[in-house]
Amino acid sequence: MSKEEGLLEVLTHQVGANYISDLRKNSFHESLISVIENLESSAYSVKEWCDVLDYLSGKKLEIGSPQEGKKALIQALEEA
């Protein structure tokens, strides 16, 4: 994983999606959860976790730490 590569790009590559927009499909949610669980939350900023959460779920939450962002994203994908 390259530091220049953003969270959305990492997720896209690791789940085998062709496009970032494919990540919004329910068929990718299980794979996304698995990949996210294995990511180091501190590798990405709070803002990036918030942006990905908003992009994938439409949820705009106040997140205080990367760990909270990771947890919120997993929860949102499980609920979708």
ABEGO torsion letter per residue (X at the ends): XBAABBAAAAAAAAAGBABAAAAABAAAAAAAAAAAAABBAAABBAAAAAAAAAAAAGBBBBBABAAAAAAAAAAAAAAX
